[in-house]
């Protein structure tokens, strides 16, 4: 039986890592944390924020609404309060379509 290495999956991410995922400043992540109660990173003994994958998904939702769709903070809060499931579903569809688009662009480049 061949030996398989276990991949170690990271549980927590620093605020700098989260900010770089979305190409925004750490101050914006801290601001969104104060404005949106769905972002709740844990804090270690030093007081550093530790974001889970769920926190990152919630940042992604807010980023999508505010930066990509142009909602105001109040508008984003209302959307999240009314229909978080629908927003997540639409984001997944957009991601899938972007992957298909990228595949087609790469394919066209190979022809």
Phi, psi and omega per residue, in radians:
X1 nan 2.099 -3.099
X2 -1.205 2.534 3.119
X3 -1.384 2.257 3.095
X4 -1.982 2.294 3.080
X5 -1.309 2.401 3.053
X6 -1.415 2.352 3.077
X7 -1.500 2.342 -3.138
X8 -1.574 2.149 -3.130
X9 -1.747 2.272 -3.103
X10 -1.264 2.318 -3.141
X11 -1.622 -0.638 -3.055
X12 -2.196 2.556 -3.140
X13 -2.196 2.472 3.099
X14 -1.314 2.798 -3.114
X15 -1.072 -0.607 3.111
X16 -1.112 -0.669 3.112
X17 -1.156 -0.732 -3.141
X18 -1.136 -0.770 3.135
X19 -1.067 -0.718 -3.129
X20 -1.235 -0.465 3.075
X21 -1.058 -0.591 -3.082
X22 -1.885 0.054 3.135
X23 0.981 0.816 3.107
X24 -2.250 2.939 3.116
X25 -1.346 2.643 3.105
X26 -1.087 -0.531 3.130
X27 -1.095 -0.581 3.108
X28 -1.183 -0.701 3.104
X29 -1.099 -0.758 3.107
X30 -1.099 -0.710 3.129
X31 -1.099 -0.828 3.125
X32 -1.072 -0.628 3.108
X33 -1.056 -0.676 3.135
X34 -1.307 -0.450 -3.090
X35 -1.582 -0.547 -3.053
X36 -2.058 2.108 -3.091
X37 -1.332 -0.058 3.102
X38 -1.427 -0.193 3.059
X39 -1.728 1.911 -3.097
X40 -2.340 1.266 3.138
X41 -1.211 2.594 3.037
X42 -1.339 2.802 3.065
X43 -2.134 2.388 3.124
X44 -1.423 -3.049 -3.098
X45 -1.049 -0.562 3.129
X46 -1.360 -0.206 -3.102
X47 1.633 0.095 3.105
X48 -1.310 2.415 3.132
X49 -1.278 2.442 3.088
X50 -2.186 1.884 -3.069
X51 -1.577 2.344 3.051
X52 -1.555 3.016 3.092
X53 -1.096 -0.597 3.100
X54 -1.121 -0.751 3.081
X55 -1.041 -0.736 -3.122
X56 -1.142 -0.681 3.076
X57 -1.093 -0.666 3.114
X58 -1.205 -0.652 3.044
X59 -1.096 -0.700 3.127
X60 -1.074 -0.710 3.083
X61 -1.054 -0.821 -3.124
X62 -1.137 -0.751 3.102
X63 -1.016 -0.788 3.135
X64 -1.029 -0.837 -3.093
X65 -1.194 -0.798 -3.014
X66 -1.431 -0.847 -3.026
X67 -1.523 -0.682 -3.075
X68 -1.580 -0.664 -3.096
X69 -1.721 -0.205 3.044
X70 1.419 0.370 3.114
X71 -1.249 2.628 2.957
X72 -1.308 2.931 3.111
X73 -1.058 -0.742 3.137
X74 -1.123 -0.718 3.108
X75 -1.109 -0.704 3.112
X76 -1.140 -0.725 3.116
X77 -1.054 -0.758 -3.138
X78 -1.150 -0.716 3.108
X79 -1.078 -0.765 -3.130
X80 -1.181 -0.606 3.137
X81 -1.223 -0.642 -3.039
X82 -1.475 -0.705 -2.986
X83 -2.728 1.171 3.137
X84 -1.093 -0.694 -3.107
X85 -1.041 -0.802 -3.120
X86 -1.104 -0.697 3.133
X87 -1.119 -0.803 3.126
X88 -1.055 -0.730 -3.133
X89 -1.088 -0.805 3.135
X90 -1.113 -0.670 3.120
X91 -1.126 -0.689 3.108
X92 -1.116 -0.697 3.109
X93 -1.127 -0.775 3.123
X94 -1.065 -0.766 3.113
X95 -1.054 -0.762 3.140
X96 -1.101 -0.770 3.132
X97 -1.122 -0.663 3.099
X98 -1.134 -0.631 3.099
X99 -1.166 -0.738 3.100
X100 -1.100 -0.759 3.125
X101 -1.042 -0.812 -3.137
X102 -1.092 -0.703 3.100
X103 -1.048 -0.807 -3.134
X104 -1.141 -0.673 3.095
X105 -1.129 -0.738 3.103
X106 -1.119 -0.711 -3.135
X107 -1.109 -0.767 3.115
X108 -1.079 -0.632 3.113
X109 -1.174 -0.428 -3.140
X110 -1.478 -0.274 -3.095
X111 -1.407 nan nan
